[in-house]
Amino acid sequence: MPPNLRASQRRLRPGSRVAIVSPSSGAPGLFPHVHDLAMKRLQSELQLIPVEYPTTRQIGATPRERAADLNAAFSDASIEAIMATIGGDDQITVLPFLDSGMIAKNPKPFFGYSDNTNLLNYLWNLGISSYHGGSTMVHVARPGGLHPLSTASLCAALFSGGDFELHPVSEFSEDEQNWNDAAWSDPVNDGHIYCSSITERREELLIYKWGSAPERNNA
């Protein structure tokens, strides 16, 4: 069924807890410095509290184990959104182990792209809205800082709700960088918060300061 967007959309706020999962590739285990940068930016730039799960950094986790993390994230009432770290190539094997009844009763926004299209379609058929994008290792851990265009749409999905008008980009590139390069060191934080201009909580955003490590859900 088409998602009931008004019912399944949530508007997050500074301090919201967001599940960080790897339902496809366990790339955070191979490139922890990239993953750690994304977790730091979720806190410092987007003012969210990332919560990791047993397979978030696990290479070679079984489909059942990855599904268990997704089921745990959807069933946890304190989790307000779920973000995938990256795509992969076998997520379709995870879907049979998901608890569709429980997930349908606990709708919350999911963010992911590439192989996560499997889960996006799965959630659509449960009537849950989700978003193609927001991969933490790709879109949040971008070298040199968050990109204003992709971050604007991500913040709109996270914090604003409703419609968001997308415009064609004026230019783009296909340059690739190796995740082992030093470019993924964290640049100096100038204190700018990208979401402040498109939310109704500018003053609230500006007083939140985060610097702790991501939470770990070991269930």
C-alpha positions as CSV (number, residue, x, y, z in Angstrom):
1,M,0.0,0.0,0.0
2,P,1.2,3.6,-0.5
3,P,2.6,5.0,2.7
4,N,0.4,7.3,4.8
5,L,2.9,10.1,4.8
6,R,1.2,12.1,7.5
7,A,1.0,9.1,9.8
8,S,4.5,7.6,9.4
9,Q,6.5,10.8,9.1
10,R,8.2,12.0,12.3
11,R,9.8,15.4,12.9
12,L,12.9,14.8,14.9
13,R,14.4,17.4,17.2
14,P,17.8,18.1,18.7
15,G,18.8,15.2,20.9
16,S,16.7,12.6,19.1
17,R,18.1,9.1,19.2
18,V,18.8,7.6,15.7
19,A,19.6,3.9,15.0
20,I,22.7,3.4,12.9
21,V,22.6,0.0,11.2
22,S,24.4,-1.9,8.5
23,P,21.7,-4.1,6.9
24,S,23.9,-4.7,3.8
25,S,27.7,-4.2,3.9
26,G,29.6,-4.1,7.2
27,A,31.9,-1.4,5.8
28,P,32.2,0.4,9.1
29,G,34.3,-2.5,10.2
30,L,36.7,-2.0,7.3
31,F,36.9,1.8,7.5
32,P,36.2,2.7,11.1
33,H,37.7,6.2,10.7
34,V,35.1,7.1,8.0
35,H,32.3,5.7,10.1
36,D,33.6,7.5,13.2
37,L,33.6,10.8,11.3
38,A,30.0,10.3,10.3
39,M,29.0,9.6,13.9
40,K,30.8,12.7,15.1
41,R,29.0,14.8,12.5
42,L,25.6,13.4,13.3
43,Q,26.2,14.8,16.8
44,S,28.1,18.0,16.1
45,E,26.3,19.1,12.9
46,L,22.9,17.5,13.0
47,Q,22.5,17.4,16.8
48,L,21.4,13.8,16.8
49,I,22.4,10.9,19.1
50,P,23.6,7.9,17.1
51,V,22.9,4.5,18.5
52,E,24.9,1.6,17.1
53,Y,23.9,-2.1,17.1
54,P,25.8,-5.4,17.3
55,T,26.3,-5.7,13.5
56,T,26.8,-2.0,12.7
57,R,30.6,-2.5,12.5
58,Q,30.5,-6.3,12.0
59,I,32.0,-7.7,8.8
60,G,30.3,-10.8,7.5
61,A,27.2,-10.6,9.8
62,T,24.5,-13.1,8.8
63,P,21.2,-12.0,7.3
64,R,19.4,-13.1,10.5
65,E,21.8,-11.1,12.7
66,R,21.3,-7.9,10.6
67,A,17.6,-8.4,10.6
68,A,17.7,-8.7,14.4
69,D,19.2,-5.2,14.6
70,L,16.5,-3.8,12.3
71,N,13.8,-5.4,14.4
72,A,15.4,-4.1,17.6
73,A,15.6,-0.6,16.2
74,F,11.9,-0.5,15.0
75,S,10.7,-2.0,18.3
76,D,12.6,0.5,20.5
77,A,10.2,3.4,21.2
78,S,13.2,5.7,22.1
79,I,14.6,5.4,18.5
80,E,13.0,8.0,16.3
81,A,14.7,7.2,12.9
82,I,16.9,4.6,11.4
83,M,19.9,5.3,9.1
84,A,21.9,2.8,7.1
85,T,25.7,3.2,7.0
86,I,26.0,2.2,3.4
87,G,24.7,-0.2,0.7
88,G,25.9,-3.6,-0.3
89,D,24.7,-6.5,-2.4
90,D,22.7,-9.0,-0.4
91,Q,20.1,-7.1,1.6
92,I,17.3,-9.1,0.0
93,T,18.4,-12.1,2.1
94,V,17.7,-10.0,5.2
95,L,14.1,-9.3,4.5
96,P,12.6,-12.8,5.3
97,F,13.9,-12.4,8.9
98,L,12.1,-9.1,9.5
99,D,9.0,-8.9,11.8
100,S,6.6,-7.2,9.4
101,G,3.8,-7.1,11.9
102,M,5.9,-5.4,14.6
103,I,7.4,-2.9,12.1
104,A,4.0,-1.9,10.7
105,K,2.9,-1.1,14.3
106,N,6.1,1.0,14.9
107,P,6.6,3.2,11.9
108,K,9.6,5.4,11.8
109,P,11.6,7.0,8.9
110,F,14.4,4.9,7.4
111,F,17.3,6.4,5.4
112,G,19.4,4.5,2.9
113,Y,20.3,4.1,-0.7
114,S,21.8,1.6,-3.2
115,D,21.1,-2.0,-1.8
116,N,18.8,-0.4,0.8
117,T,16.3,0.0,-2.0
118,N,15.2,-3.5,-1.0
119,L,14.2,-2.2,2.5
120,L,12.7,1.0,1.1
121,N,10.3,-1.1,-1.1
122,Y,9.6,-3.4,1.9
123,L,8.6,-0.5,4.1
124,W,6.6,1.1,1.3
125,N,4.5,-2.1,1.1
126,L,3.9,-1.8,4.9
127,G,2.7,1.8,4.5
128,I,5.8,3.4,6.0
129,S,7.5,6.3,4.4
130,S,11.3,6.2,4.0
131,Y,14.0,8.1,2.1
132,H,16.4,7.2,-0.7
133,G,19.6,8.8,0.6
134,G,21.2,9.8,3.9
135,S,23.9,7.0,3.9
136,T,26.1,8.0,6.8
137,M,29.4,6.8,5.4
138,V,28.8,8.5,2.0
139,H,26.6,11.6,2.6
140,V,27.5,12.4,6.2
141,A,31.2,11.4,6.2
142,R,31.9,13.4,3.0
143,P,35.6,14.6,3.0
144,G,35.8,18.3,3.5
145,G,32.5,18.6,5.3
146,L,28.8,18.1,4.7
147,H,27.6,19.3,1.3
148,P,25.0,22.1,1.6
149,L,22.6,20.6,-1.1
150,S,22.4,17.1,0.1
151,T,22.4,18.2,3.7
152,A,19.5,20.6,3.1
153,S,17.3,17.8,1.8
154,L,18.4,15.4,4.6
155,C,17.6,18.0,7.2
156,A,14.2,18.6,5.6
157,A,13.4,14.9,5.8
158,L,14.7,14.6,9.4
159,F,13.3,17.8,11.0
160,S,10.8,19.6,8.8
161,G,8.3,17.1,7.4
162,G,5.9,17.9,4.6
163,D,6.9,18.7,1.0
164,F,10.4,19.7,0.0
165,E,11.1,21.0,-3.5
166,L,14.2,19.5,-5.2
167,H,16.0,21.4,-7.9
168,P,18.5,20.2,-10.5
169,V,22.1,20.8,-9.4
170,S,24.1,23.3,-11.4
171,E,27.2,21.1,-11.6
172,F,28.4,17.7,-10.4
173,S,31.5,15.6,-10.6
174,E,32.4,11.9,-10.5
175,D,35.7,12.2,-8.7
176,E,36.5,9.3,-6.4
177,Q,38.7,9.2,-3.4
178,N,40.2,6.3,-1.5
179,W,38.7,5.8,2.0
180,N,42.3,5.2,3.2
181,D,43.3,8.8,2.2
182,A,44.0,11.4,4.8
183,A,41.1,13.5,3.4
184,W,38.8,11.7,5.9
185,S,40.4,13.4,8.8
186,D,38.0,15.7,10.5
187,P,38.3,19.3,9.4
188,V,38.2,22.2,11.9
189,N,34.6,22.6,13.1
190,D,33.6,26.2,12.5
191,G,30.4,25.8,14.5
192,H,28.0,26.1,11.6
193,I,24.9,24.0,11.9
194,Y,23.5,23.3,8.5
195,C,20.0,22.4,9.7
196,S,19.4,25.6,11.6
197,S,18.2,27.6,8.6
198,I,15.4,25.1,7.6
199,T,14.0,24.2,11.0
200,E,11.8,26.1,13.4
201,R,14.2,25.5,16.3
202,R,17.2,27.6,15.5
203,E,17.8,28.8,19.0
204,E,17.4,25.3,20.4
205,L,19.8,24.0,17.8
206,L,22.4,26.5,18.7
207,I,22.5,25.7,22.4
208,Y,23.0,21.9,22.0
209,K,26.6,20.7,22.1
210,W,27.5,17.0,21.6
211,G,30.8,15.3,21.9
212,S,30.2,11.9,23.3
213,A,30.8,8.5,21.6
214,P,27.8,6.8,19.9
215,E,25.6,4.7,22.1
216,R,25.8,1.0,21.7
217,N,22.7,-1.2,21.7
218,N,24.0,-4.7,22.5
219,A,20.6,-6.5,22.6
